[in-house]
Amino acid sequence: MTKKEYFINAATLRVGGGKSVAVNFLKVLGENFGDLDFVAVVPDDKLFRDLIFDNIKLHFVPSFYHNPAMRIALDYRILKILKKTNANKVFNMGNTALPTKKYKQITLFHFPYAIYPESKVWKQMNIKDLVISRLMVFFFKKRLKYSDYFLAQTNTAKNRLIKLYGLDSDKIFITPNAVSVDNLQKEIIYDKNIQQATNNDKYKCLCLSVYYPHKNIESLIEVAELIKKQNLDIKIYITLDESENLQAKKIIHLISERQIQDILINLGRIPMKNIGYLYSRIDALLLPTILESFSGTYIESMFFKKKIITSDMDFAREVCRYNSRFFDPFDPEDILDKIKESMNSNDIQNAEMAYQEVLKMPDWNKTGELIMDSINKI
């Protein structure tokens, strides 16, 4: 008897959280769903090439297809692969459905730009980022009609999809992002550079993020200037790398130019194995983000029982229910006020409640089951 076959479209998930989600999900399919067959289209990347399972056939997409101008050509390539399979259901992991009505499709949504048209981030982007983001939103809208169902990571995202696009509530399933507690519980590995950079008795805030326009890291420059002016015992650590993009390089240059490198300290890119040690050295997460679908740094901070100081946005309030303070991400004085409040508080009970919230969240095995249940419903 031929095993049931499913088609996974993860062709565009080549960086950041999206890539991590795709890799982890495929691992779960390989390890826990051996009675089913899967065909997956993925980026040509070592993490995907290392996935070797008898029940998963991988098709690798060359890097030149990731140019936005090649999007239609990429979809055509994916459809050619799809037609050669026995699948009748498609799981799109990259926000956008394939332009076909021949298959039942369910689409994972994790693209906050499409549900925050009012966000100030649109005015802050450079021309390149603006064009690419607008193009992605355009494709998302155009392809809505091809997707029978959607997966959203939070109720906030689901409600915005319903309000902005008139989607049927019954056709949007909630599947929270998985939390790998086992990964967080790995041995904390000492790092000499982190130890030296954080070897002080100041109140240490961490903004753990690469540069994206919506992360709003630029706002921390003015916050650092206020800290220096008021001579406060506060340090802010960021994790940018000049090679990321011109914007990251500009922020690093401004820190030096304004002589606030003793307050706003750039640690550079931190290897995943050292994240636990970094959290052990700081007091609070400081995240001035203005767009998110689901931020893993919130969860990490909750797990390590760190305070959270972040933007007063709907997505943040849904996830960060305990041990958190919320600020206006466009008001440096308000950001600093909330840092001061956090610095002067010590709520052990709230930290423990936030930690327990993390332990209740689904791991990748459970999330894989939830996603497969949703796919089987369509």
PETA-V741543 format. One record per residue. N is the residue number from 1. RES is the residue in one letter. PHI is phi in whole degrees, 0 to 359 (999 if undefined). OMEGA is omega in whole degrees, -180 to 180 (* if undefined). Layout:
n:res:phi:omega
N:RES:PHI:OMEGA
N:RES:PHI:OMEGA
//
This chain:
n:res:phi:omega
1:M:999:-179
2:T:289:179
3:K:289:178
4:K:294:-176
5:E:241:179
6:Y:237:-180
7:F:247:-179
8:I:247:177
9:N:258:178
10:A:238:-170
11:A:298:-174
12:T:262:-175
13:L:270:-173
14:R:252:-179
15:V:220:169
16:G:57:-176
17:G:295:180
18:G:299:178
19:K:298:180
20:S:298:179
21:V:300:-178
22:A:297:-179
23:V:298:-178
24:N:294:180
25:F:295:179
26:L:296:176
27:K:299:179
28:V:297:179
29:L:298:-179
30:G:291:-174
31:E:272:-171
32:N:244:-176
33:F:234:-178
34:G:294:180
35:D:276:179
36:L:239:176
37:D:253:-180
38:F:227:170
39:V:244:-176
40:A:232:174
41:V:257:-172
42:V:223:175
43:P:296:177
44:D:279:-173
45:D:220:-176
46:K:303:-179
47:L:300:177
48:F:282:179
49:R:294:178
50:D:282:179
51:L:276:-178
52:I:238:180
53:F:224:-178
54:D:295:-175
55:N:264:180
56:I:235:174
57:K:256:-177
58:L:260:172
59:H:243:-174
60:F:263:-179
61:V:264:177
62:P:301:-173
63:S:298:-176
64:F:293:177
65:Y:287:-177
66:H:274:170
67:N:292:-179
68:P:308:-180
69:A:292:-178
70:M:261:-173
71:R:300:-179
72:I:296:178
73:A:296:178
74:L:297:179
75:D:298:178
76:Y:297:178
77:R:297:180
78:I:296:180
79:L:297:178
80:K:297:178
81:I:293:-179
82:L:301:-177
83:K:296:-179
84:K:271:-180
85:T:259:175
86:N:259:-177
87:A:286:172
88:N:239:177
89:K:229:-178
90:V:237:172
91:F:252:179
92:N:271:-177
93:M:265:-175
94:G:247:172
95:N:78:-171
96:T:242:179
97:A:285:174
98:L:279:-176
99:P:281:178
100:T:206:177
101:K:252:-176
102:K:281:-176
103:Y:229:171
104:K:285:-178
105:Q:233:172
106:I:232:-170
107:T:238:176
108:L:280:-178
109:F:255:175
110:H:209:-177
111:F:236:-171
112:P:298:179
113:Y:302:-177
114:A:284:-177
115:I:241:176
116:Y:231:-180
117:P:295:-178
118:E:273:-174
119:S:295:178
120:K:290:-179
121:V:299:-179
122:W:297:-180
123:K:274:-177
124:Q:265:-175
125:M:286:170
126:N:284:-174
127:I:301:-178
128:K:299:-180
129:D:297:180
130:L:297:-179
131:V:297:-179
132:I:296:-179
133:S:293:178
134:R:297:180
135:L:295:179
136:M:294:177
137:V:295:178
138:F:301:180
139:F:295:179
140:F:301:180
141:K:297:-177
142:K:297:-175
143:R:263:180
144:L:305:-175
145:K:294:-178
146:Y:271:-178
147:S:263:-179
148:D:282:-178
149:Y:217:180
150:F:225:170
151:L:247:175
152:A:244:-176
153:Q:272:-180
154:T:217:175
155:N:294:177
156:T:301:179
157:A:296:180
158:K:300:-178
159:N:296:178
160:R:290:177
161:L:297:179
162:I:295:-177
163:K:293:-174
164:L:277:-173
165:Y:239:177
166:G:65:-179
167:L:286:-180
168:D:285:-179
169:S:304:-178
170:D:290:-178
171:K:255:176
172:I:239:179
173:F:264:177
174:I:267:175
175:T:230:-178
176:P:300:175
177:N:297:-177
178:A:287:176
179:V:243:179
180:S:269:180
181:V:298:178
182:D:302:179
183:N:293:179
184:L:292:-177
185:Q:274:178
186:K:300:-179
187:E:305:178
188:I:285:-174
189:I:260:-179
190:Y:298:176
191:D:227:-175
192:K:300:-178
193:N:295:178
194:I:296:-179
195:Q:299:-179
196:Q:293:-178
197:A:291:-176
198:T:253:-176
199:N:277:179
200:N:205:-178
201:D:258:179
202:K:280:174
203:Y:278:-169
204:K:256:178
205:C:249:-177
206:L:241:170
207:C:252:-175
208:L:268:-177
209:S:192:165
210:V:282:-177
211:Y:276:166
212:Y:222:180
213:P:306:-176
214:H:284:178
215:K:285:172
216:N:60:-177
217:I:294:179
218:E:305:-177
219:S:299:-177
220:L:287:177
221:I:295:179
222:E:293:177
223:V:298:180
224:A:297:178
225:E:297:178
226:L:294:179
227:I:299:-179
228:K:293:-179
229:K:298:-178
230:Q:270:178
231:N:54:-177
232:L:267:180
233:D:275:-176
234:I:226:173
235:K:238:175
236:I:240:-179
237:Y:249:176
238:I:240:-174
239:T:228:-179
240:L:265:176
241:D:229:-178
242:E:302:-177
243:S:283:-178
244:E:298:-179
245:N:187:-178
246:L:295:-178
247:Q:293:177
248:A:297:179
249:K:299:-180
250:K:295:180
251:I:297:179
252:I:300:179
253:H:293:-179
254:L:296:179
255:I:300:179
256:S:289:-177
257:E:299:-178
258:R:268:174
259:Q:56:178
260:I:240:-178
261:Q:292:175
262:D:275:178
263:I:252:180
264:L:260:-169
265:I:255:180
266:N:268:180
267:L:273:-174
268:G:79:-179
269:R:291:-178
270:I:254:177
271:P:300:-178
272:M:306:-177
273:K:294:-179
274:N:258:-177
275:I:298:180
276:G:301:179
277:Y:295:179
278:L:299:178
279:Y:298:-179
280:S:293:-175
281:R:260:-175
282:I:241:-178
283:D:257:-174
284:A:207:169
285:L:276:177
286:L:238:-175
287:L:232:-177
288:P:273:-176
289:T:300:178
290:I:241:175
291:L:211:174
292:E:206:166
293:S:258:176
294:F:193:-175
295:S:264:178
296:G:295:-179
297:T:294:174
298:Y:301:-176
299:I:294:179
300:E:301:-179
301:S:296:178
302:M:297:-179
303:F:296:-179
304:F:274:176
305:K:58:177
306:K:261:176
307:K:292:179
308:I:240:176
309:I:237:-172
310:T:211:-174
311:S:291:179
312:D:278:-178
313:M:233:-176
314:D:300:-179
315:F:295:-179
316:A:288:-178
317:R:293:178
318:E:291:-176
319:V:275:-173
320:C:263:-175
321:R:270:-177
322:Y:232:173
323:N:57:-174
324:S:230:173
325:R:230:-172
326:F:239:-177
327:F:231:171
328:D:281:-174
329:P:292:-180
330:F:252:-179
331:D:235:-178
332:P:304:-180
333:E:293:178
334:D:292:177
335:I:301:-180
336:L:295:178
337:D:302:-179
338:K:288:174
339:I:296:179
340:K:298:179
341:E:301:180
342:S:297:-178
343:M:299:-175
344:N:265:-180
345:S:243:177
346:N:210:-175
347:D:263:-178
348:I:295:-178
349:Q:297:179
350:N:293:177
351:A:297:179
352:E:292:179
353:M:295:177
354:A:296:179
355:Y:299:179
356:Q:296:176
357:E:300:180
358:V:296:-178
359:L:297:179
360:K:279:-176
361:M:288:-178
362:P:292:172
363:D:276:-176
364:W:292:177
365:N:296:-180
366:K:290:179
367:T:297:177
368:G:301:178
369:E:296:-179
370:L:298:180
371:I:295:179
372:M:295:175
373:D:300:180
374:S:295:179
375:I:298:-178
376:N:288:178
377:K:282:-174
378:I:275:*
//
